[in-house]
């Protein structure tokens, strides 16, 4: 019981510290009015704020071309797509970002920030979640997507396996797609993401990434420019936990953490819920006190039983009873 209480106390302290760090990050680097738009590009992206379509399914039948040149149906990305083969017990959420690979500033910064958060994240690409980037520039090719993908794989700590080859678990689950204009637009509309061609031949767009459930439903939108890399990784972890319904949690403490933090749309981030922390503390206090009282009662009952038992006489020493012959 002491170990359990100590564990819960430590978890609460860590949760409070994390919540404080997240709050500081929100105050210092995030404006919820911009809904995920990088501060430097807010003027360029006027009217392109993302419509958050929480709970909407992505179009499963849309097809895109992977960096390896393979045509992939969107539904193939999800472990629990309706009608798909058994997932083998996997319930991996999918992190989705709409970018274009030749974007001079925002998309590169978005992908760099996500890559940095992946390096700090407890969860692993392929094992716990998947990543899918979709280019909304129909002029981009699979060869360009492959070039960008290989750059990020090389920069990831686990991106290379034995013999300098790409780690297949990560390479197969960190996907970079290109598509035709109609498919790009349909996917963007389904996710509430807006973009338009600019006069300079580039694209104006907001910067946001989405976490989708293993069934393909939109669970959460987050800004890649939320706090520092550590804070972004914390937010990403909470969103992945929520999207998987706790299935990827690696212990009780992570399940408790996911219950203590809730998404706050005003802040655009997950924040610590003090009331929930107090409820958990109250529950464990009741369990601790109840266990202590039960233990004392059992000890007292055992003591009374020992006192009530008659003393056992030792066996007689020497000869036994003589019988006359």
C-alpha positions in Angstrom: 0.0 0.0 0.0 2.9 2.4 0.8 4.3 1.7 -2.6 1.0 2.4 -4.3 0.5 5.6 -2.4 4.0 6.7 -3.2 3.5 5.9 -6.9 0.3 7.9 -7.0 1.8 10.9 -5.2 4.7 10.9 -7.7 2.3 10.6 -10.6 0.3 13.6 -9.3 3.4 15.7 -8.9 4.6 14.9 -12.4 1.1 15.6 -13.8 1.0 19.0 -12.1 4.5 19.9 -13.3 3.6 18.8 -16.8 0.4 20.8 -16.7 2.4 23.9 -15.5 4.9 23.4 -18.3 2.1 23.1 -20.9 0.4 26.2 -19.5 3.7 28.2 -19.8 4.1 27.0 -23.4 0.6 28.1 -24.3 1.2 31.5 -22.8 4.6 32.0 -24.5 4.0 30.6 -28.0 0.4 29.9 -28.9 -2.6 32.0 -29.8 -5.8 30.0 -29.9 -7.4 32.5 -32.1 -5.1 31.5 -34.9 -6.1 27.8 -34.6 -2.8 26.3 -35.4 -1.4 28.9 -37.7 2.3 29.7 -37.3 2.6 33.3 -36.0 4.9 34.4 -38.8 2.4 33.4 -41.5 -0.9 34.6 -39.9 -1.4 37.5 -42.3 -0.8 35.2 -45.4 -3.3 32.7 -44.2 -6.2 35.0 -43.5 -9.5 33.1 -44.0 -7.7 29.7 -44.1 -8.3 28.6 -40.5 -8.9 24.9 -40.2 -12.5 23.7 -39.6 -12.2 21.2 -36.9 -14.3 18.2 -37.9 -14.0 16.1 -34.8 -15.5 12.7 -35.2 -15.6 12.8 -39.1 -14.3 9.8 -41.0 -11.7 10.4 -43.7 -12.7 9.1 -47.2 -11.4 5.6 -47.1 -11.6 4.9 -50.9 -9.3 7.8 -51.9 -6.0 6.7 -53.4 -2.6 8.3 -53.3 0.9 7.4 -54.4 3.5 6.6 -51.7 7.1 7.7 -51.8 7.9 4.1 -53.0 5.6 4.6 -56.0 2.9 2.3 -54.7 -0.8 3.3 -55.0 -2.3 3.2 -51.6 -6.0 3.4 -50.5 -6.5 5.6 -47.5 -8.4 2.9 -45.7 -5.2 0.7 -45.7 -3.6 3.1 -43.1 -6.1 2.2 -40.3 -5.9 -0.9 -38.2 -9.6 -1.0 -37.5 -11.2 0.1 -40.8 -14.7 -1.2 -41.1 -14.6 -4.5 -43.0 -10.8 -4.8 -42.9 -8.9 -7.9 -41.8 -8.2 -8.4 -38.2 -5.7 -6.0 -36.8 -3.8 -8.6 -34.8 -4.7 -6.7 -31.6 -3.2 -3.4 -32.8 -5.1 -0.2 -32.2 -2.6 2.4 -33.6 -3.8 5.9 -34.1 -2.6 7.8 -37.2 -1.0 11.2 -37.1 -1.9 13.0 -40.4 -0.4 16.3 -41.7 -1.3 18.0 -45.0 1.8 19.7 -46.4 3.7 20.1 -49.6 7.3 19.1 -49.8 8.7 22.2 -51.6 7.1 24.6 -49.2 9.9 27.1 -48.4 9.0 27.8 -44.7 5.9 26.5 -42.9 5.6 22.9 -44.1 9.3 22.3 -43.6 9.1 23.8 -40.1 6.0 21.7 -39.4 7.7 18.5 -40.4 10.9 19.4 -38.5 8.9 20.1 -35.4 7.0 16.8 -35.6 10.2 14.9 -36.2 11.8 16.5 -33.1 8.7 15.6 -31.1 8.9 12.0 -32.4 12.4 11.8 -31.0 11.2 12.8 -27.5 8.0 10.7 -27.6 7.7 7.6 -25.5 5.6 6.0 -28.2 7.3 4.5 -31.3 6.3 4.9 -34.9 5.0 1.6 -36.3 4.8 0.0 -32.9 2.3 2.4 -31.2 1.1 4.8 -34.0 1.5 5.6 -37.6 2.3 8.8 -39.5 1.0 9.9 -42.9 1.9 13.1 -44.7 -0.1 14.1 -47.8 1.1 16.7 -50.2 -1.7 18.9 -51.5 0.5 20.1 -54.4 -0.5 17.9 -57.3 2.7 18.7 -59.2 4.9 17.0 -56.7 6.1 13.5 -57.5 6.7 10.3 -55.6 10.5 10.8 -56.2 10.4 14.1 -54.4 8.3 12.5 -51.6 10.9 9.7 -51.3 13.8 12.2 -51.1 12.1 14.0 -48.2 11.1 10.8 -46.5 14.7 9.4 -46.6 16.0 12.6 -45.1 13.7 12.3 -42.1 14.4 8.6 -41.7 18.1 9.2 -41.6 17.6 11.9 -38.9 15.5 9.7 -36.7 17.3 7.8 -33.9 15.7 4.5 -34.9 15.4 5.2 -38.6 18.4 3.1 -39.7 18.7 -0.6 -38.9 21.4 -3.2 -39.4 23.8 -2.6 -42.2 22.7 1.0 -42.6 19.4 0.0 -44.2 16.1 1.8 -43.2 14.3 0.3 -40.3 11.3 -1.4 -41.9 9.0 -0.9 -39.0 9.4 2.9 -39.2 9.8 3.2 -43.0 6.6 1.3 -43.6 4.6 3.3 -41.1 6.0 6.8 -41.7 4.4 7.5 -45.1 4.8 10.4 -47.5 2.2 10.6 -50.2 1.4 12.6 -53.3 -1.9 12.7 -55.1 -4.0 14.1 -57.9 -5.6 17.5 -57.4 -9.1 16.1 -57.0 -8.0 13.6 -54.3 -5.9 16.2 -52.5 -8.9 18.6 -52.3 -11.3 15.9 -51.2 -9.1 14.8 -48.4 -8.4 18.4 -47.3 -12.2 19.1 -47.3 -12.9 16.0 -45.3 -10.3 17.1 -42.7 -11.4 20.8 -42.7 -8.0 21.9 -44.0 -7.9 24.9 -46.3 -5.3 25.9 -48.8 -5.0 28.1 -52.0 -2.4 28.9 -54.6 -0.6 32.1 -54.0 0.6 34.6 -56.6 4.2 33.5 -56.3 3.4 29.9 -57.2 3.5 28.7 -53.7 0.5 27.9 -51.5 -1.1 29.7 -48.6 -2.4 27.5 -45.8 -2.5 27.0 -42.1 -0.3 24.7 -40.1 -1.9 22.0 -38.1 -1.7 18.2 -37.7 -4.5 15.8 -36.9 -4.7 12.6 -34.8 -7.0 10.0 -36.2 -8.4 7.0 -34.4 -7.6 3.4 -35.5 -11.0 3.4 -37.2 -10.2 6.5 -39.3 -12.2 9.2 -37.3 -10.7 12.6 -36.6 -10.0 12.7 -32.9 -7.9 15.9 -32.4 -6.3 18.9 -34.1 -3.1 20.3 -32.7 -0.6 23.0 -33.6 3.0 22.0 -34.4 4.1 25.3 -32.9 2.6 24.6 -29.5 5.4 25.2 -26.9 8.8 23.7 -27.2 9.7 20.2 -28.5 9.1 18.6 -25.1 5.8 20.2 -24.6 4.7 19.3 -28.2 5.7 15.7 -27.5 3.6 15.8 -24.3 0.6 17.1 -26.2 1.1 14.6 -28.9 1.2 11.7 -26.4 -2.0 12.8 -24.8 -3.8 13.0 -28.1 -2.5 9.6 -29.2 -3.7 8.1 -25.9 -7.1 9.7 -26.3 -7.4 8.5 -30.0 -6.5 4.9 -29.1 -8.9 5.0 -26.1 -6.0 4.1 -23.9 -5.1 1.0 -25.8 -1.4 2.1 -26.4 -0.9 3.1 -22.7 2.2 1.4 -21.2 1.0 1.3 -17.6 -1.5 2.5 -15.1 0.2 5.8 -14.7 -0.3 6.7 -18.4 -4.0 5.7 -18.1 -4.3 7.9 -15.0 -2.5 10.7 -16.8 -4.9 10.5 -19.8 -7.8 10.8 -17.4 -6.3 13.8 -15.5 -5.7 15.8 -18.7 -8.5 17.0 -20.9 -8.4 19.0 -24.2 -9.3 22.6 -23.6 -10.5 24.2 -26.9 -9.9 27.7 -25.5 -6.2 26.9 -24.9 -5.9 24.7 -28.0 -4.1 22.1 -25.8 -4.5 19.5 -23.2 -4.5 20.9 -19.7 -4.5 19.4 -16.2 -7.9 19.1 -14.6 -7.4 19.8 -10.9 -10.9 18.4 -10.0 -10.1 15.0 -11.6 -6.7 14.9 -9.8 -8.4 15.6 -6.5 -11.0 12.9 -7.2 -8.3 10.3 -7.9 -6.5 11.4 -4.8 -9.7 11.1 -2.8 -10.4 7.6 -4.2 -6.9 6.4 -3.3 -7.1 8.0 0.1 -10.3 6.1 0.8 -8.7 2.9 -0.4 -5.7 3.4 1.7 -7.7 4.3 4.9 -10.0 1.3 4.2 -7.1 -1.1 3.8 -5.5 0.2 7.0 -8.7 -0.3 9.0 -9.3 -3.7 7.5 -5.7 -4.7 8.3 -6.1 -3.5 11.9 -9.4 -5.4 12.3 -7.9 -8.6 10.9 -4.9 -8.3 13.3 -7.2 -7.7 16.3 -9.4 -10.7 15.4 -6.4 -12.9 15.0 -5.0 -11.7 18.3 -8.4 -12.5 20.1 -8.4 -16.0 18.6 -5.0 -16.7 19.9 -5.9 -15.6 23.4 -9.1 -17.7 23.4 -7.3 -21.0 22.6 -6.8 -23.3 25.6 -3.2 -24.0 26.5 -2.1 -27.4 25.3 -0.6 -29.7 28.1 2.8 -31.3 27.2 2.7 -35.1 27.0 3.5 -37.0 30.2 7.1 -38.0 30.9 8.2 -41.5 32.0 6.2 -44.8 32.2 2.6 -45.3 31.3 -0.3 -46.9 33.1 0.4 -50.5 34.5 -2.1 -53.3 33.8 -2.4 -56.1 36.3 -1.8 -59.5 34.9 
